[in-house]
């Protein structure tokens, strides 16, 4: 199935903003808003994969805490790991 890049962006934006916890809605929503228009199709797919990870491990990963899973190291995960939410 071929997906339109704008459809992929919209899907990612939705998934980032409706996570299940307010903290992750804000953190991932802000991260996606800041970067989504700079990512190519490959990077958008990596971001989509990042959004498949549960909130607890994603939050701990972003905060530099120990996580229970292995997260692939790539441009997107490194950007997210170093991302600081600004209110």
Rosetta blueprint (number, residue, H / E / L):
1 X L
2 X L
3 X L
4 X L
5 X H
6 X H
7 X H
8 X H
9 X H
10 X H
11 X H
12 X H
13 X H
14 X H
15 X H
16 X H
17 X H
18 X L
19 X L
20 X L
21 X L
22 X H
23 X H
24 X H
25 X H
26 X H
27 X H
28 X H
29 X H
30 X H
31 X H
32 X H
33 X H
34 X H
35 X H
36 X H
37 X H
38 X H
39 X L
40 X L
41 X H
42 X H
43 X H
44 X H
45 X H
46 X H
47 X H
48 X H
49 X H
50 X H
51 X L
52 X L
53 X L
54 X L
55 X H
56 X H
57 X H
58 X H
59 X H
60 X H
61 X H
62 X H
63 X H
64 X L
65 X L
66 X L
67 X L
68 X L
69 X L
70 X L
71 X L
72 X L
73 X L
74 X L
75 X H
76 X H
77 X H
78 X H
79 X H
80 X H
81 X H
82 X L
83 X L
84 X L
85 X L
86 X L
87 X L
